[in-house]
Amino acid sequence: MNRLLGFGSLAVAFVATVAANAVPALDLTWLSVGDVAGAIIAQKALLAVAVLAGTYGLYQLVRHLLVQRIANKRRAHDARNVLRFGLGAVAVIGLLGVLTEQWVGVLFSLGVVGFAITFALQQPLFSLMGWIYIMVKRPYQVGDRIRIGNAKGDVIEVDFLVTTLWEINGELVSSNQPSGRVVTLPNSTVLSSEVYNFSWDKFPYVWNEISIQLSYETDLAFARQELTDVADEYLGERMAENIARYRELLEETPVELEVRDGPSVNVVQQESWVELRLRYLVHPRRGQRVKNDLYERVLERFNEHPDRVSFPVSRNR
């Protein structure tokens, strides 16, 4: 469909251009407006149609031939926006040039007008600058789970002026669950706020934890080993592969961190119990589900050994 629209629009542009060149030979005095001859009005109108139809046809063809063949939906989304922006600017300049026949004057005027509207439309311009920054630096892209400003969610659209998120958490739900609401942010936010990307393209995983409260009578060495075994059995070799990738990325930076080959357990002393925190690597969209499954498996394993594992005030928590 896009290809047919593209060829059809280019055909219209060609016909309009040919017709515009033939207009001066026609008697179109009935179209005259004041001192402007009818032939000139008809010619400019046809050239304007040619410019608009030509740029639209080119957009549809390039979108069909290049953008839609990009397998990565995120890249395709960004390429489509860049194409729309570039060809839109070409269409505006071409249209003004055709109507005024003053190409240098048009470019100069656009510069003067652009300088003037900078003061009147600061926020939209900052948002446009934010969009350019997003396209170049890639702090996030479509499909990423991010937190920016006071909003957290999955990016579903990055337009010229705004970014749209499917909200996660918020006022309605918790535990990293979708709320069903859509949040719209001006792109200028990226220039003034921290951006937390939970599903970075090079490494779409995050470290997560579950906490288990145990009494001081618990065999801590045994409990820590059980926690590690449960996580190893559940997460399997996939976590080891992701950790290897994590190390590769760390080696590309000056940061030096000790990273274990698998899940680890940290011990935190509290007033009347000991807290064991199981640390593991997980995809952010599976975080809550993995946490629920691990917690159930851990409690089941601990309840099988009441002689070695006990909970505060003698009841499960």
C-alpha positions in Angstrom: 0.0 0.0 0.0 2.8 2.4 0.9 4.6 1.7 -2.4 1.4 2.4 -4.4 0.9 5.6 -2.6 4.5 6.6 -3.2 4.4 5.9 -6.9 1.0 7.5 -7.2 2.2 10.7 -5.5 5.3 10.9 -7.6 3.1 10.5 -10.7 0.9 13.4 -9.5 4.0 15.5 -8.9 5.3 14.7 -12.4 2.0 15.6 -14.0 1.7 18.8 -12.0 5.2 19.8 -13.0 4.5 19.2 -16.7 1.2 21.1 -16.4 2.9 24.0 -14.7 5.4 24.4 -17.6 2.5 24.3 -20.1 0.4 26.9 -18.2 2.0 30.1 -19.6 0.8 29.1 -23.1 -2.8 29.1 -21.9 -5.3 31.9 -21.7 -6.2 32.0 -18.0 -7.2 35.6 -17.5 -10.3 34.5 -15.7 -8.1 33.3 -12.8 -6.4 36.7 -12.5 -6.6 38.4 -9.1 -5.8 42.1 -9.1 -2.4 42.6 -10.8 -1.5 38.9 -10.6 -2.0 37.1 -13.8 -4.1 33.9 -13.8 -1.3 32.0 -15.5 1.1 32.8 -12.7 -1.5 31.8 -10.0 -2.2 28.5 -11.8 1.6 27.8 -12.3 2.4 28.4 -8.6 -0.5 26.3 -7.5 0.6 23.4 -9.7 4.2 23.7 -8.5 3.1 23.7 -4.9 1.1 20.5 -5.6 4.2 19.0 -7.2 6.4 19.8 -4.2 3.9 18.4 -1.7 3.1 15.3 -3.7 6.7 14.7 -4.5 7.9 14.9 -0.9 5.0 12.7 0.2 5.7 10.1 -2.5 9.4 10.1 -1.6 8.5 9.6 2.0 6.3 6.6 1.3 8.8 5.0 -1.0 11.8 5.4 1.4 9.6 4.2 4.2 8.7 1.1 2.3 12.1 0.3 0.9 14.2 1.1 3.9 12.3 1.8 7.1 9.9 -1.2 7.0 12.8 -3.5 6.2 14.6 -2.7 9.4 14.0 -5.7 11.6 14.5 -3.9 14.9 11.2 -2.1 15.6 13.0 0.5 17.8 15.3 1.5 15.0 12.5 1.5 12.5 10.5 3.9 14.7 13.4 6.3 15.0 14.2 6.1 11.3 10.6 6.9 10.4 10.6 10.0 12.7 13.9 11.3 11.3 12.6 10.8 7.8 9.4 12.6 8.5 11.3 15.5 10.1 13.8 15.9 7.2 11.3 15.6 4.4 8.9 17.9 6.2 11.5 20.6 6.4 12.3 20.1 2.7 8.6 20.4 1.8 8.2 23.6 3.8 11.3 25.2 2.2 10.3 24.0 -1.3 6.8 25.3 -0.9 7.8 28.7 0.3 10.4 28.9 -2.5 7.9 28.0 -5.2 5.4 30.6 -3.9 7.8 33.4 -3.5 10.5 32.6 -6.1 13.0 33.9 -3.6 15.0 30.9 -2.4 17.7 32.9 -0.7 15.2 35.2 0.8 13.2 32.2 2.0 16.2 30.7 3.8 17.1 34.1 5.3 13.5 34.7 6.4 13.4 31.3 8.0 16.5 32.2 9.9 15.0 35.5 11.1 11.6 34.0 11.9 13.3 31.1 13.7 15.3 33.5 15.8 12.1 35.4 16.7 10.0 32.4 17.6 12.8 31.1 19.8 11.6 33.5 22.5 7.9 32.8 21.9 8.1 29.0 21.7 10.9 28.1 24.1 9.3 25.0 25.5 8.5 23.3 22.1 12.0 24.2 20.9 13.5 22.7 23.9 11.4 19.6 23.4 12.6 19.4 19.8 16.2 19.7 21.0 15.4 16.9 23.5 14.2 14.7 20.6 17.4 15.3 18.7 19.4 14.5 21.9 17.4 11.3 22.3 18.0 10.3 18.7 21.8 10.9 19.0 22.7 9.9 22.5 20.1 7.2 23.0 19.3 7.5 26.7 16.2 5.5 25.9 14.2 4.3 22.9 10.9 2.7 22.1 10.4 -0.5 24.1 12.7 0.5 27.0 11.5 0.6 30.6 12.6 3.9 32.1 12.1 6.2 35.0 12.4 9.9 34.1 11.3 12.7 36.4 8.4 11.4 38.5 7.2 8.9 35.8 8.1 5.3 35.3 7.0 3.1 32.4 7.6 1.4 29.1 8.3 3.8 26.2 5.7 3.3 23.4 6.3 6.5 21.4 9.0 9.1 20.9 7.6 11.9 18.8 9.2 15.2 17.9 7.9 17.0 21.1 6.8 14.3 23.5 7.6 10.8 24.9 4.7 8.5 25.7 4.9 5.8 28.4 2.7 2.9 29.6 2.9 3.7 33.3 4.4 1.2 35.7 3.6 1.6 39.4 2.2 5.1 40.0 -0.6 5.9 42.3 -2.8 2.9 41.4 -0.6 -0.2 41.7 2.8 -1.3 43.1 5.4 -4.0 42.6 6.4 -2.9 39.1 2.9 -3.7 37.7 1.3 -1.7 34.8 -1.4 0.7 36.0 -3.1 1.0 32.6 -2.5 4.7 32.4 -0.5 6.5 29.7 2.0 9.2 30.7 3.0 11.9 28.2 6.3 13.8 28.9 7.8 16.7 27.0 11.1 15.7 25.4 12.7 18.6 27.2 12.5 16.6 30.4 15.5 14.5 29.3 17.7 17.7 29.3 16.9 18.5 32.9 16.1 15.2 34.7 17.9 12.0 35.4 17.0 9.1 33.2 17.0 5.6 34.6 16.9 2.9 31.9 16.0 -0.5 33.2 16.3 -2.3 29.8 19.3 -0.8 28.2 19.8 -2.1 24.6 23.2 -3.6 25.3 22.2 -5.2 28.6 18.5 -5.4 29.3 18.8 -6.9 32.8 18.9 -5.5 36.4 20.0 -6.9 39.7 17.1 -7.7 42.1 16.7 -8.9 45.6 14.4 -10.8 47.9 14.6 -10.5 51.6 14.0 -13.4 54.1 13.8 -12.7 57.9 15.1 -15.5 60.0 15.7 -15.9 63.8 19.2 -15.9 65.3 18.8 -19.7 66.0 19.0 -20.4 62.3 22.0 -22.2 60.8 23.0 -19.2 58.6 25.5 -21.1 56.5 22.9 -23.7 55.7 20.2 -21.0 54.9 22.5 -19.1 52.7 23.4 -22.2 50.7 19.8 -23.1 50.3 19.0 -19.7 49.0 21.8 -19.9 46.5 20.7 -23.4 45.4 17.1 -22.4 44.9 18.1 -19.4 42.8 20.6 -21.5 40.7 17.9 -24.2 40.0 15.3 -21.6 39.0 17.4 -19.2 37.0 19.6 -21.8 35.4 22.5 -21.1 33.0 20.8 -18.1 31.5 21.9 -16.0 34.5 25.5 -17.2 34.1 25.4 -16.1 30.5 24.0 -12.7 31.4 26.7 -12.2 34.1 29.4 -13.0 31.5 27.9 -10.3 29.3 27.8 -7.9 32.3 31.5 -8.5 32.9 32.3 -7.8 29.3 30.5 -4.4 29.5 32.3 -3.6 32.7 35.7 -4.3 31.1 34.9 -1.5 28.6 34.7 1.0 31.4 37.2 2.2 34.1 34.8 0.7 36.8 36.2 -2.3 38.7 33.5 -4.4 40.4 33.6 -7.9 41.9 30.9 -9.9 40.2 30.1 -13.4 41.3 29.3 -16.2 38.8 25.8 -16.7 40.2 23.3 -15.6 42.8 24.7 -14.2 46.1 23.4 -13.8 49.6 24.0 -10.8 51.9 23.4 -10.9 55.6 22.0 -7.9 57.5 21.7 -7.9 61.2 18.4 -6.5 62.7 17.3 -5.9 66.2 15.5 -9.3 66.7 16.2 -11.2 63.5 18.7 -11.8 60.8 17.8 -10.7 57.3 19.1 -12.7 54.3 19.0 -10.9 50.9 19.2 -13.0 47.8 20.7 -11.1 44.9 20.2 -12.2 41.4 20.0 -10.9 37.8 16.7 -10.7 36.0 14.9 -9.0 33.1 13.0 -6.0 34.5 9.7 -7.1 33.0 10.0 -10.5 34.8 11.2 -9.0 38.1 8.0 -9.4 40.1 7.1 -12.8 38.7 10.6 -14.2 39.4 10.6 -12.6 42.9 7.2 -14.3 43.7 8.4 -17.7 42.4 11.7 -17.6 44.3 10.0 -16.5 47.5 7.6 -19.5 47.3 10.4 -21.9 46.5 12.6 -20.6 49.3 9.8 -20.9 51.9 9.0 -24.4 50.8 12.6 -25.4 51.1 13.1 -23.8 54.5 9.9 -25.4 55.9 11.4 -28.8 55.0 14.2 -28.2 57.6 12.5 -26.7 60.7 15.4 -28.1 62.8 17.9 -25.8 60.9 15.8 -22.9 59.9 13.5 -20.9 62.1 11.6 -17.7 61.7 11.1 -14.8 64.1 8.5 -15.3 66.8 8.2 -19.0 65.6 6.0 -18.3 62.5 6.6 -17.9 58.8 6.9 -14.4 57.4 
